[in-house]
Amino acid sequence: MSQRILAPLLMLLLCVATPAAAVESERPQELIDEAKIAVGVLLRDENMGKHVKTSIRNARAVIIVPSLVKGGFILGGGGGSGVLLARTETGWSAPTFITMGEASIGLQLGVSVSEVLFTVMTDKGLTAMMEDKVRFGADIEAVGGPVGASRGAGSTTELAADIFTYAAGQGLFVGGAFESAYFEKRDDWNALYYGRKVSAQDIVGDPAITNPGADALRAALSGI
């Protein structure tokens, strides 16, 4: 290939790649900012706000998925990115990034985009969330709020649940819920956000791992 043809092609590749890289580098902070907004939305919900507050106060960790897209008919599915923060001796940890996926077969109808909060109530649940991939039902037990929370968010032994789930959103969605949901760690975003390779265990366990961009989210949780 001649230089006259190669040079413009290389310039085109650079122009395409640079914006994509810039967007990717900004996305973790955008997700954290969206997570803070999602917490506020759920707390203000007249049907579940008080239950969400009680559940967070008693939680070992929280997982916030600001925009979970669900939809389908007969074969349902969904997915979204989120953050996990754990309660530590010094307050809420810095966030570690996760992705959530879901596929279920059953009575499914419509499409919805929801702010979703998962409160991890047990050590077992938190330990499971530190693994590379964890599935509801197989690795951890989850129940939907606010019914579960109204029976006592601190009493997970009675409910045999590791996680409570809360969702608010627009659009119609019936059936399925989160029976086949799974979480996977996003180590690539962790490295991007903290400037070095760190694991979920590192972030949750080491208070020295921080990013000022997450201070507002941590403060919002601390104020509940």
C-alpha positions as CSV (number, residue, x, y, z in Angstrom):
1,M,0.0,0.0,0.0
2,S,1.4,3.4,-1.0
3,Q,2.3,6.0,1.5
4,R,-0.3,8.3,-0.1
5,I,-3.1,5.9,0.8
6,L,-1.7,4.7,4.1
7,A,-1.2,8.1,5.7
8,P,-4.9,9.2,5.4
9,L,-6.0,5.8,6.7
10,L,-3.9,6.1,9.8
11,M,-5.2,9.6,10.4
12,L,-8.8,8.3,10.1
13,L,-8.1,5.5,12.6
14,L,-6.6,8.0,15.1
15,C,-9.6,10.3,14.8
16,V,-12.0,7.4,15.4
17,A,-10.1,5.8,18.3
18,T,-9.4,9.0,20.3
19,P,-13.0,10.0,21.0
20,A,-13.9,6.4,21.9
21,A,-11.1,6.2,24.4
22,A,-12.1,9.6,25.9
23,V,-15.7,8.5,26.3
24,E,-14.6,5.2,28.0
25,S,-12.4,7.1,30.4
26,E,-15.2,9.4,31.4
27,R,-17.9,6.7,31.8
28,P,-16.9,5.4,35.3
29,Q,-17.3,8.9,36.8
30,E,-20.6,9.4,34.9
31,L,-21.9,6.1,36.4
32,I,-21.0,7.1,39.9
33,D,-22.8,10.4,39.5
34,E,-25.8,8.6,38.1
35,A,-25.7,6.2,41.1
36,K,-26.0,9.1,43.5
37,I,-29.0,10.4,41.6
38,A,-30.6,6.9,41.6
39,V,-30.3,6.6,45.4
40,G,-32.1,9.9,45.7
41,V,-34.9,8.7,43.4
42,L,-35.4,5.5,45.4
43,L,-35.4,7.3,48.8
44,R,-38.0,9.7,47.5
45,D,-40.3,7.0,46.2
46,E,-43.5,7.1,48.3
47,N,-44.0,3.4,48.2
48,M,-40.6,2.2,49.2
49,G,-38.5,5.2,50.3
50,K,-38.6,4.4,54.1
51,H,-37.9,0.7,53.4
52,V,-34.9,1.6,51.3
53,K,-33.6,3.8,54.0
54,T,-33.9,1.1,56.7
55,S,-32.3,-1.5,54.4
56,I,-29.3,0.7,53.6
57,R,-28.8,1.5,57.3
58,N,-28.5,-2.3,58.1
59,A,-26.6,-3.3,55.0
60,R,-23.2,-4.8,54.7
61,A,-22.9,-3.3,51.2
62,V,-25.0,-1.7,48.5
63,I,-25.1,-2.2,44.8
64,I,-26.5,0.6,42.7
65,V,-27.4,0.1,39.0
66,P,-28.6,3.5,37.8
67,S,-30.2,2.2,34.6
68,L,-31.2,-1.4,34.2
69,V,-32.9,-2.1,30.9
70,K,-35.3,-5.0,31.0
71,G,-37.7,-6.2,28.2
72,G,-39.1,-9.0,26.1
73,F,-42.1,-11.2,25.6
74,I,-41.8,-14.9,26.8
75,L,-38.0,-14.7,26.7
76,G,-37.0,-11.8,28.9
77,G,-33.6,-10.2,29.5
78,G,-31.8,-7.1,30.8
79,G,-28.5,-5.6,31.8
80,G,-26.7,-2.6,33.1
81,S,-23.6,-1.3,34.8
82,G,-23.3,-0.4,38.5
83,V,-21.2,0.1,41.5
84,L,-20.7,-1.7,44.8
85,L,-19.8,0.0,48.1
86,A,-19.2,-1.9,51.3
87,R,-19.6,-0.7,54.9
88,T,-16.3,-0.5,56.7
89,E,-15.0,0.6,60.1
90,T,-14.3,4.0,58.7
91,G,-17.5,4.4,56.7
92,W,-18.5,3.5,53.1
93,S,-15.7,2.1,50.9
94,A,-14.8,3.5,47.6
95,P,-16.9,2.1,44.8
96,T,-16.0,-1.0,42.8
97,F,-17.5,-1.4,39.3
98,I,-19.7,-4.3,38.3
99,T,-21.9,-5.3,35.4
100,M,-25.3,-7.0,35.8
101,G,-27.0,-9.3,33.3
102,E,-30.2,-11.2,33.3
103,A,-32.0,-13.7,31.1
104,S,-35.2,-15.5,32.1
105,I,-38.0,-17.5,30.5
106,G,-41.5,-17.0,31.8
107,L,-44.3,-14.4,31.8
108,Q,-42.6,-11.3,30.5
109,L,-44.3,-8.3,29.1
110,G,-43.0,-4.8,28.0
111,V,-39.8,-2.9,28.5
112,S,-38.6,-0.8,31.4
113,V,-35.6,1.3,32.4
114,S,-35.2,1.3,36.2
115,E,-33.0,2.6,38.9
116,V,-32.2,-0.6,40.9
117,L,-30.7,-0.9,44.4
118,F,-29.5,-4.1,46.0
119,T,-28.7,-4.1,49.7
120,V,-26.3,-6.9,50.7
121,M,-27.4,-7.9,54.2
122,T,-25.0,-10.8,55.0
123,D,-21.3,-11.5,55.1
124,K,-22.0,-14.5,52.8
125,G,-23.6,-12.1,50.3
126,L,-20.7,-9.7,50.4
127,T,-18.1,-12.5,50.1
128,A,-19.9,-13.8,47.1
129,M,-20.0,-10.4,45.4
130,M,-16.2,-10.3,45.6
131,E,-16.0,-13.3,43.2
132,D,-15.6,-12.9,39.5
133,K,-19.2,-13.9,38.8
134,V,-22.1,-14.5,41.1
135,R,-25.7,-15.7,40.3
136,F,-28.9,-15.1,42.2
137,G,-30.4,-18.3,43.4
138,A,-27.2,-20.3,42.9
139,D,-24.7,-18.3,45.0
140,I,-26.8,-15.9,46.9
141,E,-30.5,-15.6,47.8
142,A,-32.4,-12.5,47.1
143,V,-35.9,-11.2,47.9
144,G,-37.8,-8.2,46.6
145,G,-38.4,-5.1,48.6
146,P,-40.2,-3.4,50.1
147,V,-42.1,-6.5,51.4
148,G,-38.9,-8.1,52.6
149,A,-37.6,-4.9,54.2
150,S,-40.9,-4.2,56.0
151,R,-40.4,-7.5,57.9
152,G,-37.0,-6.3,59.2
153,A,-34.0,-5.5,57.0
154,G,-31.7,-6.7,59.8
155,S,-33.4,-10.0,60.2
156,T,-32.2,-11.9,57.1
157,T,-32.1,-15.3,58.9
158,E,-35.8,-15.4,59.0
159,L,-36.1,-14.5,55.3
160,A,-33.1,-16.7,54.2
161,A,-32.0,-13.9,52.0
162,D,-28.6,-12.3,51.4
163,I,-29.9,-9.4,49.3
164,F,-32.9,-7.2,49.2
165,T,-33.8,-5.7,45.8
166,Y,-35.6,-2.4,45.0
167,A,-36.5,-1.0,41.6
168,A,-38.1,2.2,40.4
169,G,-38.6,3.1,36.7
170,Q,-40.8,3.9,33.8
171,G,-42.6,1.5,31.5
172,L,-44.5,-1.7,32.1
173,F,-42.7,-4.9,33.2
174,V,-44.4,-7.9,34.8
175,G,-43.0,-11.3,35.8
176,G,-39.5,-12.6,35.9
177,A,-37.9,-10.1,38.3
178,F,-34.3,-11.1,39.0
179,E,-34.4,-14.9,39.2
180,S,-31.6,-15.5,36.8
181,A,-29.6,-12.3,37.4
182,Y,-25.8,-12.4,37.7
183,F,-23.1,-9.9,38.5
184,E,-19.6,-9.7,37.1
185,K,-16.7,-7.6,38.2
186,R,-15.4,-4.8,35.9
187,D,-11.7,-4.8,36.7
188,D,-11.0,-2.7,33.6
189,W,-13.1,0.1,34.9
190,N,-11.5,-0.2,38.4
191,A,-8.1,0.2,36.9
192,L,-9.3,3.1,34.7
193,Y,-10.9,4.9,37.7
194,Y,-8.1,4.4,40.2
195,G,-5.2,4.7,37.9
196,R,-3.8,1.3,38.6
197,K,-4.8,-2.4,38.7
198,V,-6.9,-3.0,41.8
199,S,-9.3,-5.8,42.6
200,A,-12.7,-5.5,44.2
201,Q,-11.2,-6.9,47.4
202,D,-8.5,-4.2,47.4
203,I,-11.0,-1.4,47.0
204,V,-13.3,-2.6,49.7
205,G,-10.5,-3.5,52.1
206,D,-8.1,-0.6,51.7
207,P,-9.3,2.8,52.8
208,A,-6.3,4.4,51.0
209,I,-7.8,3.5,47.6
210,T,-10.0,6.5,46.9
211,N,-11.0,8.9,44.2
212,P,-12.5,12.3,45.1
213,G,-15.1,11.8,42.4
214,A,-16.9,9.3,44.6
215,D,-17.0,11.5,47.7
216,A,-20.5,12.8,47.0
217,L,-22.0,9.3,46.6
218,R,-20.2,8.1,49.8
219,A,-21.5,11.1,51.7
220,A,-25.0,10.5,50.4
221,L,-25.0,7.0,51.8
222,S,-23.4,8.1,55.1
223,G,-26.2,10.6,55.6
224,I,-29.0,8.0,55.4
